[in-house]
Amino acid sequence: MWFGGSTGPPFPRPVGALPVSQQLPQVWTNDGWPEHERLLVSHGDRHVVVFGPCGATVGELHQATVRGVPDDVAWRWPGSCVVAQIEPGTVTIWTDLASAIPVYTRRTPEGVLWASSSRLLAGFDEKPSVNLDKVAARLVSPDTAEAGTDSFFHGIERVPPGHRLRMTVRREPDTRVMWRPTPMADGHALRLRSALEDAVTVRVDHSAQPSTDFSGGFDSTALGLLAAERLAPEGRAIVGVTVHPEGVHHGGDLDYAREAAHHPRLDHRWMPVTDDHTPYGKLDLVPATDEPAPSTVSYAYFSGQLAWLTEEVGSDMHMTGDGGDALLLTPPYYLVELLKRGRIRRALGEAARWAHVRRMSILDAFRTANSRAEPDPVPSWVNAKQPVVGGEDPFTLESPTLRALMRTMTQAGRTAHADVQIAEAFGIALHNPYFDSQVIDAYLSVPVDGLPGPARYKPIMAEAMRDLFPERLVRRTTKGDASSDHHHGLRKALPALLDFMDGYLAGEGLVDVAGLRGSMRRVAMGVGDELAQVESAVATEAWLRAVRSAPAIPWETSGVRAA
């Protein structure tokens, strides 16, 4: 699924792309793009197109078109959407706050191509060239890969989230940040609840059979219960899916999920997970995407879940709670920021709570929190020893805590789009409402001094959902952990993985195979803290193999294949 356009004739587009209207041959989508996720309004020679789930009405969009699109358009309406305004000689694009629907650009002699897929734009050259510097940066650390505006393909740039991009044929593109959080004194739970209700509404209202993860945690449970409330007057139901080990139906998250599934319009289903769903399985089947997908090492499970949703549920739209942790859990560096702001009593209190949870002294809590602001050490088996990608945060916010939150959200939101691309192959529209601009804007209306400490488990969310959550869930203070499954999966797949990693990364000189294999053996035995680095390397190798074996999407100009 993709959309895009160009600034000047001869208006090239991918083979099979369809113009959004006869008046706009320079703006197009693929032929499977859903009608309800594309709004087009014209006024004279000004045309405004909205791509993605959006709560705007045609009347509201018409008003914006007549007056000129306001710069708060990215978070003015519910949903995750990109807005494009096309005028003679000028194209202006507003991006969402989390890059949940990313926008990429590519220069050509005739102008600028723009699209929602970097791999699609890379196909304009017929033989896409992978940006190995970006690949190396990902091996160093995800934060390093997030910096800058380059993509995983040479010559393809990404537009930062929450920005306005203005392109003309003869001038350099102009990119400016549009969003800053607006602190509000109170009402935070109400704003978060309203934003989540609207985010759910714009999705379930257009779905024949909606479904959602229903894990027993705050984030997916909220989506399921809010959807059930929305659908109740229509007599429809949302399918809430709780994943469980085959033969196990009680304990931990499963008990929370069972207790929360009380709503009459929530159809609670249980999906069994077997040994066939173990992490690190079916890596040879991972499809090509814009970048390594978060689900890559769990592809055996993710593809199994998508197939199960299709066959057992008949779902056409599935929601996940991804992004909830990134937004609602305050990073530990907040303790240091409180000290720097002179909030000493508050800093000591929050540090004491976090130290208790982590079983360390208060002094060690501050030291650990401060160290979390530093980049992770580069694994010894990564041959790129220094960060190879630079650049500032897309949001130059005064608060380091807010910068960390937004960096995490934009990284997670953009990479989650690769999972959306995978789900499309199964006929399921995958949605992550916590990456919606209005949800982010609502939660970050909390003043910096009023954010919950890192040891507090989503208190604003608990207050927002108090009337729908069971009391025991409201009191929950921890979340589940799946790292043991990943250690088990690595042990099971280790012999094949040791050979698998002597592949493209090694061939490009980006990893030392012997050192990487040593790390993989240690992680398989549960020794050390290299699991995240190993997973990143495996996912990157699987992505490189998929991209280099997949055919490029061809382009054409006025019915003639582009050279």
Phi, psi and omega in degrees: 000125180203161174221168178174192181182191180211159185271339184211160177298151017268019174056064176293153177207159179297149178299129181093352178291149181242129176300146180292336174196166178294334179285340185235070178293343182274359178236132189213166172224168170285164188287354179259004183296128183293138183298323183286353176251026175214113177247135179228127176227138180236147175215105185065233179261018175251129181234135179237127180239133176248124179250132177108169178297127186211138181272006180289143173271164178298323179297316179296319180291323178297318178299318179294326181290319181295317185272343188102134187296128178286152185285354175266015187298333183294332180234011179289324184242154177297154176111181174242107186217158173245135182246131179237130175247123183247121176232166180304118177080357185220138172235128179239132184233135174248128183260154180286169190285342184240007185056031176297328168241091185289158175232132180238157179229156177215130179282142172225165177301333183270346184156215183237130170268143175223146184197167181272003181224125178288323179294324177299313180294324179297332179291349177299334178271005181070321179237091184302141180249120180287139177278095185292335174296320178293320177299314179298320179298323179294325178292327178294307176185151177301324180298321179296318180293333182286331183295153179081181183239008179282161181252188179276008177232140181300136175080001181249120180255149176254143178279130181299152179291152178066027183241164172247125178250124178244124184237134172232167184292321190256343184255162174292140177302143181246121182241127181223141177289140183246339190249139166221144177294143178251105183297135176240144185290325183206187179077019186292319180295321179295318179295318179296316179299314180298318180295320179291320177301314180292323179297320178291318184300314184294348179260309185289334180295339182247016182247134176287320177220088180282151174217166180208151167300146178217072192280341188103351174275174182299313196290307181287328178298318178300315181298317181297315183287323177293322177294319178298320177298317181295321186275344185304314181298336180271353184075014178264171181223153172260138176272118177260122188253119175253120180274136181214149174299138182305128180089353180246123183232003183223156177105142173057229183300329182298322179292319177298317181296315181299318182291326182282341186277053184263348187287134182296339180257020173247114180270099187277124179238153180244124178254116180283139177253128182248184179295340178289344182261010185297141176306151180077013176263155175058032181295336180285352181257358180298126182281165178286134179224181182293332179199170179304127183279146177303331183275003192305306183290343177256025186298326179300319177287313186298314179294324177295320178295317180297319178295320179295319178297323180289314187278319187266332185250328186073029183290138172248350178212125183233132179256148174235164177268012179304139181098339180297314178296317182299324182275318194264350178258118183288132180293150183301332181301343178305328178299318179292319180296322177300319177299313182295334178275001180081010178271064190294313181298315178297317181299316180295319180295314180291324178295322179297319179295316181292323178296323178296316180296320184271356179058056179218172177284163178297321179298316178294329178297316178294319179297316180294318179299320180292323180290337180294343178279348180269153177297149175295148177298144181286127178304144184297336183270000176271123184281342174275098188279340181240150175304135183253359180233128179247184178132157180272165173298145180297332178247108182277070183276150182293322184278124175299328179294315178295322177298319179295318178299313182289325176298318179294317181294316182291323177293313182292321181294317181290315181293329178298337178297333176293324174294323176300319179296322178295316183297330181301327180294340179261006179077020182243130173275111182268130184231143180233085188299337181290347175270000179297141183300318182292327177294314179298313181298321180295313183290322182277012167283350174293125177302151183305315180294342182262001178297146176293150178292164184294343179270351182270131186267088170052054183296327180291322176295318179301318178291321181296328186251016187302325183284341181253330180284141169299151185301322182294325177291321178302324182277358184297140183235002181222172175228163181288164182226127183255013184296329180296325178297322181288324174297317179297316180297321179294319177298317182294320186265001190307311182304315180290324182292326180300323176283322183303322185280356171268068188227230185294317180300316178294319180298330178272001178074022183270341178224151171268110189299317181298316179294319179296319179297323176298317178297319181296321178294320179295316180296320179299329178273359181080022182256137175083186184232039184260011185302313183298318180293320179294315179300318179298317180295317180297315180297321181293319177298316180297320179295315179301317179297318181294315183294318184284345177260347182273141177289146176288151176280119184287158179242162177214161176230115180052043178085358179251130181302131180290143180282000000 
